[in-house]
Amino acid sequence: MTEERPHPRDPLHGLTLQKLLEAMVKKHGWNEMAHRIPIRCFMFDPSIKSSLTFLRKNPWAREKLENWYVGEIRKSQGFGL
C-alpha cells in the first residue's frame, strides 16, 4: 500500500496554464503583459489561444509567466520583500 503525502504549498498546484494566463490578462491586460514579458504573442494581436501555443512550446517564457504569478501570490499574502 502506498502512503499518500500531502503536496507542498505550491500556488501552481492544480492550476492550468490557461487559467493562469486568463487571470494575469484580466488583472494586468495585454499591454502590461507585453511590457513585462516582451514576446510577440503578447505584443501583436494577442489572444489566449496564440499565447497558450507559444507558452507550451517555449518553457522559458512559461517559466517567466509562472514566476510573475507566484511572486504576486506571495506578495499578496505578505511574503514579498
VOGU-3710 file (C-alpha; in Angstrom, 3 decimals, decimal comma):
1> mteerphprd> 0,000/0,000/0,000  1,332/3,446/-0,859  1,232/6,189/1,693  -0,163/9,485/0,404  1,946/12,509/1,079  0,459/15,974/1,116  1,574/18,157/-1,775  3,807/21,106/-0,926  2,211/24,523/-0,738  2,661/25,152/-4,414
11> plhgltlqkl> 0,498/28,032/-5,709  0,571/26,438/-9,185  -0,779/23,090/-7,975  -3,985/22,264/-9,842  -3,840/25,471/-11,904  -3,859/25,083/-15,672  -1,747/27,298/-17,871  -4,925/28,639/-19,459  -6,431/29,685/-16,101  -3,137/31,277/-15,049
21> leamvkkhgw> -2,889/33,207/-18,322  -6,519/34,339/-18,173  -6,061/35,557/-14,582  -2,949/37,548/-15,474  -4,561/39,101/-18,553  -7,634/40,043/-16,532  -5,522/41,633/-13,804  -2,845/43,339/-15,921  -4,034/43,448/-19,533  -2,074/42,623/-22,644
31> nemahripir> -0,060/45,862/-22,635  1,439/45,210/-19,202  1,997/41,561/-20,104  3,945/42,632/-23,227  5,922/45,154/-21,197  6,916/42,632/-18,511  7,438/39,670/-20,876  8,185/41,062/-24,357  7,086/38,242/-26,625  5,219/38,647/-29,911
41> cfmfdpsiks> 2,107/36,760/-28,820  1,598/39,363/-26,054  2,623/42,354/-28,181  0,916/41,924/-31,566  -2,723/40,859/-31,932  -2,684/38,994/-28,595  -5,064/36,160/-27,853  -5,309/33,413/-25,267  -5,014/30,742/-27,984  -1,836/32,104/-29,587
51> sltflrknpw> -0,269/32,760/-26,199  -1,015/29,239/-24,972  0,539/27,765/-28,107  3,698/29,824/-27,655  3,991/29,255/-23,906  3,587/25,499/-24,299  6,364/25,367/-26,891  8,751/27,685/-25,025  9,387/26,661/-21,421  11,497/29,756/-20,710
61> areklenwyv> 8,520/32,037/-21,462  6,132/29,877/-19,455  8,553/29,975/-16,533  8,659/33,788/-16,638  4,867/33,981/-16,540  4,619/31,416/-13,738  7,305/33,185/-11,681  5,497/36,503/-12,086  2,235/34,884/-10,968  3,838/33,175/-7,943
71> geirksqgfg> 5,549/36,436/-6,989  2,215/38,231/-6,990  0,589/35,495/-4,907  3,376/35,682/-2,325  3,282/39,480/-2,282  -0,484/39,488/-1,731  -0,054/37,031/1,156  2,572/39,197/2,827  5,627/37,188/1,736  7,008/39,862/-0,555
81> l> 10,108/41,905/0,179
//
